[in-house]
Amino acid sequence: MSDEQPGGHRPTVQELFDLSGRVALVTGGTGWLGTAFAEALAEAGARVVVSSRDRARAEEAAAALPRPAGVEHVGVALDHLDPAAIESGFAAALEAAGQVDILVNNGHRWIRNDWTDVSAEQFSRQMDNATGYFLLARRMREDLVRRGAGGSLILVGSMYGVVGSYPDAYEGVVPASAVAYHTVKGGIVHMTRHLAAYWAKDDIRVNCLSPGAFPKDDANPEMVRRLTQKTPMKRMGRPWELKGALLFLASDASSYVTGQNLLVDGGWTAW
């Protein structure tokens, strides 16, 4: 089997990672990790559509992104917990950018209650995150098939969708890692596999990016210290350290990769 593309061209590494001419939609693109995701795609040459429930905030974030290819980035209002807002937000992205080739399903609504006091209603609401990921992914697939185009869908999971957490990392400091969070992220990891198997025939790749511990600057310092001791690299992740993994999954560098869960966790799940 030839390792060349039709016509005999063998892409260079630079070509494989280049996103020039492509449009990427990042949900929750104004947040702690979402900002790094949007920056990575823009730096690779993509036109980025940043979504947030607050359109003004999305537009502000889009305006701050780098423009190495001279493209204008876009901000749109999209609430991935609201099916109507998913439709209107995706339509706004298409109207503004003309197409969407890459989707990063990153938005997330937190439920802080742990297993000791989470209510049935709260637990159920956390599952709405997975519902929103699916509905938006399906909406994008419909448009890609209509265009006869391939695409890359990236669902953001978590190391806690793969392993349980250490109770002593949280005990006496902050509430335990939320059981509803573990449940929804585990579901997102498996949703990735399922959609990848069904959509591969349409030249649509579906992968999951699962970060480890990437605490914000205002996180409880004792919790951070304890988590650090649980990690082989003995430190926490920084948002920019997700850029390479995201770009790999979004670009042609991973053209033969689908249905996979890429963990970026400092080795947490290695033991």
C-alpha positions as CSV (number, residue, x, y, z in Angstrom):
1,M,0.0,0.0,0.0
2,S,1.4,3.4,-1.0
3,D,2.1,5.9,1.8
4,E,1.4,8.8,-0.6
5,Q,-1.7,10.8,-1.3
6,P,-3.5,10.6,-4.7
7,G,-1.2,12.3,-7.2
8,G,2.0,11.1,-5.4
9,H,2.3,14.0,-2.9
10,R,3.7,13.1,0.5
11,P,2.6,15.8,3.0
12,T,5.3,17.4,5.1
13,V,4.9,17.8,8.9
14,Q,4.2,21.5,8.3
15,E,1.4,20.7,5.9
16,L,-0.1,18.1,8.1
17,F,-0.5,20.5,11.0
18,D,-1.5,23.5,8.9
19,L,-5.2,24.6,9.3
20,S,-5.2,27.4,6.8
21,G,-8.6,27.6,5.0
22,R,-10.4,25.7,7.7
23,V,-13.0,26.9,10.2
24,A,-13.1,25.7,13.8
25,L,-15.9,26.1,16.3
26,V,-14.9,26.1,20.0
27,T,-17.7,25.9,22.5
28,G,-16.9,27.5,25.8
29,G,-14.1,29.2,24.0
30,T,-13.7,32.0,26.6
31,G,-12.9,29.7,29.5
32,W,-9.8,28.5,31.2
33,L,-9.1,25.7,28.7
34,G,-11.3,26.9,25.9
35,T,-9.1,30.0,25.4
36,A,-6.0,27.8,24.9
37,F,-7.9,25.6,22.4
38,A,-9.0,28.7,20.4
39,E,-5.5,30.1,20.4
40,A,-4.0,26.8,19.2
41,L,-6.4,26.6,16.3
42,A,-5.9,30.3,15.3
43,E,-2.1,30.0,15.6
44,A,-2.3,27.0,13.1
45,G,-4.1,29.2,10.6
46,A,-7.7,28.3,11.2
47,R,-10.5,30.8,11.3
48,V,-12.0,30.3,14.7
49,V,-15.6,30.7,15.8
50,V,-15.6,31.2,19.6
51,S,-18.9,30.4,21.3
52,S,-20.2,31.5,24.7
53,R,-23.6,31.9,26.2
54,D,-22.7,35.7,26.2
55,R,-22.2,36.9,22.6
56,A,-20.3,40.0,23.7
57,R,-17.9,37.9,25.6
58,A,-17.4,35.6,22.7
59,E,-16.8,38.5,20.3
60,E,-14.2,39.9,22.7
61,A,-12.4,36.6,22.9
62,A,-12.4,36.2,19.1
63,A,-11.0,39.6,18.6
64,A,-8.1,38.8,20.9
65,L,-7.0,35.7,19.0
66,P,-3.9,35.8,16.8
67,R,-4.3,36.1,13.0
68,P,-1.3,34.6,11.3
69,A,-3.3,34.0,8.1
70,G,-5.0,37.4,8.3
71,V,-8.4,35.8,8.9
72,E,-11.2,37.5,11.0
73,H,-12.3,35.3,13.9
74,V,-15.9,35.3,15.0
75,G,-17.9,35.2,18.2
76,V,-21.4,33.7,18.5
77,A,-23.9,33.0,21.2
78,L,-24.4,29.3,21.8
79,D,-25.6,27.5,24.9
80,H,-24.9,23.8,24.5
81,L,-27.4,23.0,27.3
82,D,-30.3,24.4,25.2
83,P,-31.2,22.5,22.0
84,A,-32.7,25.6,20.4
85,A,-29.6,27.6,21.2
86,I,-27.5,24.9,19.6
87,E,-29.4,25.3,16.4
88,S,-29.3,29.0,16.4
89,G,-25.7,29.2,17.5
90,F,-24.5,26.7,14.8
91,A,-26.6,28.6,12.2
92,A,-24.9,31.8,13.3
93,A,-21.5,30.2,12.9
94,L,-22.3,29.1,9.4
95,E,-23.7,32.5,8.4
96,A,-20.6,34.3,9.7
97,A,-17.9,31.8,8.6
98,G,-19.5,30.0,5.7
99,Q,-18.6,26.5,7.0
100,V,-17.4,24.6,10.0
101,D,-14.7,21.9,9.5
102,I,-13.5,21.4,13.1
103,L,-15.7,21.2,16.2
104,V,-14.3,21.3,19.8
105,N,-17.1,20.4,22.2
106,N,-15.6,22.0,25.3
107,G,-18.4,23.9,27.1
108,H,-19.4,22.5,30.5
109,R,-21.8,23.3,33.3
110,W,-20.4,22.4,36.7
111,I,-22.4,20.8,39.5
112,R,-20.2,21.1,42.6
113,N,-22.2,18.8,44.9
114,D,-20.4,15.5,45.6
115,W,-21.9,12.0,46.2
116,T,-22.9,12.9,49.7
117,D,-25.5,15.6,48.8
118,V,-26.1,15.7,45.1
119,S,-29.8,15.6,44.3
120,A,-31.5,13.6,41.6
121,E,-32.2,16.9,39.7
122,Q,-28.6,18.1,40.0
123,F,-27.2,14.7,38.8
124,S,-29.6,14.7,35.8
125,R,-28.7,18.3,34.9
126,Q,-25.0,17.3,34.7
127,M,-25.9,14.7,32.1
128,D,-27.2,17.6,29.9
129,N,-23.6,18.3,29.1
130,A,-23.3,15.0,27.2
131,T,-26.7,15.6,25.5
132,G,-25.4,19.0,24.2
133,Y,-22.2,17.5,22.9
134,F,-24.2,14.9,21.0
135,L,-26.7,17.3,19.5
136,L,-24.1,19.8,18.4
137,A,-21.9,17.0,16.9
138,R,-24.9,15.6,15.0
139,R,-25.8,19.0,13.7
140,M,-22.3,19.5,12.4
141,R,-22.2,16.0,10.8
142,E,-25.4,16.9,9.0
143,D,-23.8,20.0,7.5
144,L,-20.6,18.2,6.6
145,V,-22.5,15.5,4.8
146,R,-24.6,18.1,3.0
147,R,-21.3,19.8,1.8
148,G,-19.7,16.4,0.9
149,A,-16.8,17.4,3.2
150,G,-14.8,15.6,5.8
151,G,-14.3,17.0,9.3
152,S,-12.8,16.5,12.7
153,L,-14.9,16.5,15.9
154,I,-13.2,16.7,19.3
155,L,-15.1,16.0,22.5
156,V,-13.4,17.2,25.7
157,G,-13.4,14.5,28.3
158,S,-11.3,14.1,31.5
159,M,-9.0,11.7,33.1
160,Y,-11.9,11.3,35.6
161,G,-13.9,9.8,32.7
162,V,-11.4,6.9,32.8
163,V,-10.3,6.5,36.5
164,G,-11.7,7.3,39.9
165,S,-10.3,10.1,42.1
166,Y,-8.4,9.7,45.3
167,P,-10.6,10.5,48.3
168,D,-7.7,11.8,50.4
169,A,-6.9,14.5,47.7
170,Y,-10.0,16.4,48.7
171,E,-11.0,15.2,52.2
172,G,-11.2,18.1,54.7
173,V,-10.3,20.7,52.1
174,V,-12.9,20.9,49.3
175,P,-15.9,18.7,48.4
176,A,-15.0,15.4,46.9
177,S,-14.6,15.1,43.1
178,A,-18.2,15.1,41.9
179,V,-19.7,11.7,41.0
180,A,-21.9,13.3,38.4
181,Y,-18.8,14.8,36.7
182,H,-17.1,11.4,36.5
183,T,-20.3,9.9,35.1
184,V,-20.8,12.4,32.3
185,K,-17.1,12.4,31.3
186,G,-17.0,8.6,31.2
187,G,-20.1,8.8,28.9
188,I,-18.4,11.3,26.7
189,V,-15.4,9.1,26.3
190,H,-17.6,6.2,25.1
191,M,-19.8,8.4,23.0
192,T,-16.6,9.3,21.1
193,R,-16.1,5.6,20.2
194,H,-19.7,5.1,19.2
195,L,-19.9,8.1,16.9
196,A,-16.5,7.4,15.4
197,A,-17.6,4.0,14.3
198,Y,-20.8,5.2,12.7
199,W,-19.4,8.4,11.0
200,A,-16.1,7.1,9.7
201,K,-17.8,6.3,6.3
202,D,-18.6,10.0,5.9
203,D,-14.9,10.9,6.3
204,I,-15.7,12.4,9.8
205,R,-13.3,11.7,12.6
206,V,-14.4,11.8,16.2
207,N,-11.9,11.8,19.0
208,C,-11.8,12.7,22.7
209,L,-9.2,14.9,24.4
210,S,-9.1,14.2,28.1
211,P,-7.1,16.6,30.3
212,G,-5.8,15.7,33.7
213,A,-5.5,18.3,36.5
214,F,-5.3,21.8,35.1
215,P,-6.4,23.9,38.1
216,K,-7.1,27.6,37.8
217,D,-4.9,30.1,39.6
218,D,-7.5,30.6,42.4
219,A,-7.8,26.8,43.2
220,N,-7.4,25.7,46.8
221,P,-3.6,25.5,47.3
222,E,-3.8,22.5,49.6
223,M,-5.9,20.6,47.1
224,V,-3.4,21.5,44.4
225,R,-0.5,20.3,46.6
226,R,-2.2,16.9,47.3
227,L,-3.1,16.4,43.6
228,T,0.6,17.2,42.7
229,Q,1.7,14.3,44.9
230,K,-0.6,11.9,43.0
231,T,0.9,12.8,39.6
232,P,4.1,11.1,38.4
233,M,5.4,14.4,37.0
234,K,4.7,16.1,40.4
235,R,3.1,19.2,39.0
236,M,-0.1,20.4,37.5
237,G,-0.8,21.0,33.9
238,R,-0.9,24.5,32.3
239,P,-3.5,25.3,29.6
240,W,-1.0,25.8,26.8
241,E,0.2,22.2,27.3
242,L,-3.0,21.1,25.7
243,K,-2.4,23.0,22.5
244,G,-0.3,20.3,20.8
245,A,-2.7,17.5,21.5
246,L,-5.6,19.5,20.3
247,L,-3.9,20.5,17.1
248,F,-2.9,16.9,16.4
249,L,-6.5,15.8,16.7
250,A,-7.9,18.7,14.7
251,S,-5.5,18.5,11.8
252,D,-4.4,16.0,9.1
253,A,-1.6,14.9,11.4
254,S,-4.2,12.5,12.8
255,S,-5.9,11.7,9.5
256,Y,-5.9,7.9,10.4
257,V,-7.0,8.4,14.0
258,T,-10.6,8.1,15.1
259,G,-12.5,6.8,18.1
260,Q,-9.6,7.5,20.4
261,N,-9.3,9.1,23.8
262,L,-6.0,11.1,24.1
263,L,-5.1,11.7,27.8
264,V,-2.9,14.7,28.7
265,D,-2.5,14.1,32.4
266,G,1.1,14.2,33.5
267,G,1.0,10.4,33.8
268,W,-1.9,10.3,36.3
269,T,-3.5,7.4,34.6
270,A,-0.2,5.5,34.2
271,W,-0.5,4.2,37.8
